[in-house]
Amino acid sequence: MNCWKTINLQKQYGLQRLFIISSLTMIMTFLFLYVPITTFFAQNNLNGNHFILFLLCMFFIYPIHKLLHLLPLLSLGNKIEKTFDIQYRFLPLIYIRANEPIRKFHFLISSITPFIVINVFLIACCFLFTHYVHYFLILFAYHFGICVPDAVRMKNLWRSPSKCYVEENEDGFEILVNKIS
């Protein structure tokens, strides 16, 4: 297989720039959604109870996000390296890495799964628990910002050939295509 393109998010975008874009996305998402959603639910009083539960959700949203990245890749078996670690005695970290090239389709599905599952769940909760809509909007905006690097990866992969493979390395990932004789 030949390398069609190498994508290194740190070199192309920089970690600080991705962090700033993610943070701005979080803030803008919350600002644009808060007024229309709270106006829609104006007949209900917002409730500030269960703040500790909200903080726990805020804490666990990233590990759940990572587990949802892993879910579509479980069928690949040993091609995927999974590492679970606890940092600072309480912060769960999950590392997922493809040891061998995987199909573009699997990579795209793995990238979009957390966005769809968590955000649909949070929007549904806005309608089910209207007194806590502000909590769910904050969680939605937070998760929307977490999904920005995934969206950047998908954007870079979107224009690649349809039958290509993706291989991850220390610096990012490479898009591989079959040799043409």
C-alpha positions as CSV (number, residue, x, y, z in Angstrom):
1,M,0.0,0.0,0.0
2,N,1.1,3.5,-0.7
3,C,0.6,6.5,1.6
4,W,-1.9,8.9,0.0
5,K,-1.7,11.5,2.7
6,T,-0.2,11.9,6.2
7,I,-2.2,14.0,8.7
8,N,-0.6,15.3,11.8
9,L,-3.1,17.4,13.7
10,Q,-0.4,18.9,16.0
11,K,1.6,20.2,13.1
12,Q,-1.3,21.2,10.9
13,Y,-3.4,22.9,13.6
14,G,-1.4,22.9,16.8
15,L,-2.7,21.8,20.2
16,Q,-3.3,25.3,21.4
17,R,-5.3,26.2,18.2
18,L,-7.4,23.1,18.5
19,F,-8.0,23.9,22.2
20,I,-9.1,27.4,21.4
21,I,-11.3,26.3,18.5
22,S,-12.9,23.7,20.8
23,S,-13.4,26.2,23.6
24,L,-14.9,28.8,21.2
25,T,-17.2,26.1,19.8
26,M,-18.4,25.2,23.3
27,I,-19.1,28.8,24.2
28,M,-20.8,29.6,20.9
29,T,-22.9,26.5,21.0
30,F,-24.1,27.4,24.5
31,L,-24.8,31.0,23.6
32,F,-26.8,30.2,20.4
33,L,-28.8,27.4,22.0
34,Y,-29.5,28.8,25.5
35,V,-31.9,31.6,24.6
36,P,-34.1,29.7,22.1
37,I,-34.3,26.5,24.2
38,T,-35.0,28.3,27.5
39,T,-37.6,30.4,25.7
40,F,-39.2,27.2,24.4
41,F,-39.3,25.9,28.0
42,A,-40.2,29.3,29.5
43,Q,-43.3,27.9,31.3
44,N,-41.0,25.8,33.5
45,N,-38.8,27.2,36.2
46,L,-35.2,26.1,35.9
47,N,-34.1,24.1,38.9
48,G,-30.6,24.2,40.4
49,N,-30.8,21.0,42.4
50,H,-28.6,18.0,41.7
51,F,-25.5,20.1,40.9
52,I,-23.2,17.3,42.2
53,L,-24.8,14.9,39.7
54,F,-24.2,17.6,36.9
55,L,-20.5,17.8,37.9
56,L,-20.2,14.0,37.8
57,C,-21.8,14.0,34.3
58,M,-19.3,16.7,33.3
59,F,-16.4,14.5,34.6
60,F,-17.5,11.3,33.0
61,I,-18.6,12.6,29.6
62,Y,-15.1,12.4,28.2
63,P,-14.5,8.7,29.2
64,I,-17.9,7.8,27.8
65,H,-17.0,9.7,24.6
66,K,-13.8,7.6,24.3
67,L,-15.7,4.3,25.0
68,L,-18.2,5.2,22.3
69,H,-15.2,5.6,19.9
70,L,-14.2,2.1,20.8
71,L,-17.6,0.5,20.4
72,P,-17.7,0.3,16.6
73,L,-14.1,-0.9,16.5
74,L,-14.7,-3.9,18.8
75,S,-15.4,-6.1,15.9
76,L,-11.9,-5.6,14.6
77,G,-10.4,-7.5,17.5
78,N,-6.6,-7.4,17.9
79,K,-6.2,-4.7,15.3
80,I,-7.2,-2.2,18.0
81,E,-5.1,-1.6,21.0
82,K,-7.0,-0.5,24.1
83,T,-5.3,1.0,27.2
84,F,-7.1,2.0,30.3
85,D,-5.3,4.2,32.8
86,I,-6.1,6.2,35.9
87,Q,-4.2,9.4,36.2
88,Y,-3.9,11.5,39.4
89,R,-5.8,8.6,41.2
90,F,-9.2,9.7,39.9
91,L,-9.0,10.7,36.2
92,P,-9.9,7.8,33.9
93,L,-8.0,7.8,30.6
94,I,-8.7,5.6,27.7
95,Y,-6.3,5.2,24.8
96,I,-7.5,3.7,21.5
97,R,-5.1,3.0,18.7
98,A,-5.3,0.9,15.5
99,N,-2.2,-1.4,15.3
100,E,-2.9,-2.3,11.7
101,P,-4.6,-0.3,8.9
102,I,-8.4,-0.2,9.2
103,R,-10.9,0.7,6.6
104,K,-11.9,4.4,6.1
105,F,-15.6,3.4,6.9
106,H,-14.7,2.0,10.3
107,F,-12.6,5.1,11.1
108,L,-15.4,7.4,10.1
109,I,-18.1,5.5,12.0
110,S,-15.8,5.4,15.1
111,S,-15.3,9.1,14.9
112,I,-19.0,10.1,14.6
113,T,-20.5,7.6,17.0
114,P,-19.9,9.6,20.2
115,F,-21.2,12.8,18.6
116,I,-24.5,11.2,17.6
117,V,-25.1,9.1,20.7
118,I,-24.2,11.6,23.4
119,N,-25.7,14.7,21.7
120,V,-29.0,13.0,20.8
121,F,-29.2,11.7,24.4
122,L,-28.6,15.2,25.8
123,I,-31.1,16.8,23.5
124,A,-33.7,14.1,24.4
125,C,-33.0,14.9,28.1
126,C,-33.7,18.5,27.5
127,F,-37.3,17.5,26.5
128,L,-37.7,14.9,29.2
129,F,-36.3,16.9,32.2
130,T,-37.3,20.5,31.3
131,H,-36.4,21.9,34.8
132,Y,-32.8,20.9,34.1
133,V,-32.5,22.1,30.5
134,H,-29.7,24.5,31.5
135,Y,-27.6,21.6,32.8
136,F,-28.2,19.5,29.6
137,L,-27.3,22.5,27.4
138,I,-24.0,23.0,29.2
139,L,-23.2,19.3,28.8
140,F,-24.3,19.4,25.2
141,A,-22.0,22.4,24.5
142,Y,-19.1,20.8,26.4
143,H,-19.4,17.6,24.4
144,F,-19.9,19.5,21.2
145,G,-16.5,21.2,21.9
146,I,-14.9,17.8,22.7
147,C,-16.0,16.6,19.3
148,V,-14.1,19.3,17.4
149,P,-10.9,17.2,16.9
150,D,-13.0,14.3,15.7
151,A,-14.7,16.6,13.1
152,V,-11.2,17.8,12.0
153,R,-10.1,14.2,11.5
154,M,-13.3,13.4,9.6
155,K,-12.9,16.5,7.4
156,N,-9.4,15.5,6.5
157,L,-10.5,11.9,5.7
158,W,-13.7,12.8,3.8
159,R,-12.0,13.7,0.5
160,S,-9.8,10.6,0.5
161,P,-10.5,7.7,-1.9
162,S,-13.4,5.6,-0.8
163,K,-11.6,2.3,-0.6
164,C,-8.6,3.5,1.4
165,Y,-7.3,2.4,4.8
166,V,-6.2,4.5,7.8
167,E,-3.2,3.7,9.9
168,E,-2.4,5.6,13.1
169,N,1.1,6.4,14.2
170,E,2.7,8.6,16.9
171,D,2.3,11.8,14.9
172,G,-1.2,11.4,13.6
173,F,-2.6,9.1,10.9
174,E,-1.8,8.1,7.3
175,I,-4.3,7.4,4.6
176,L,-3.2,4.4,2.6
177,V,-4.3,3.3,-0.9
178,N,-3.7,0.0,-2.7
179,K,-0.8,0.0,-5.1
180,I,-1.8,0.4,-8.7
181,S,0.3,-1.8,-11.0
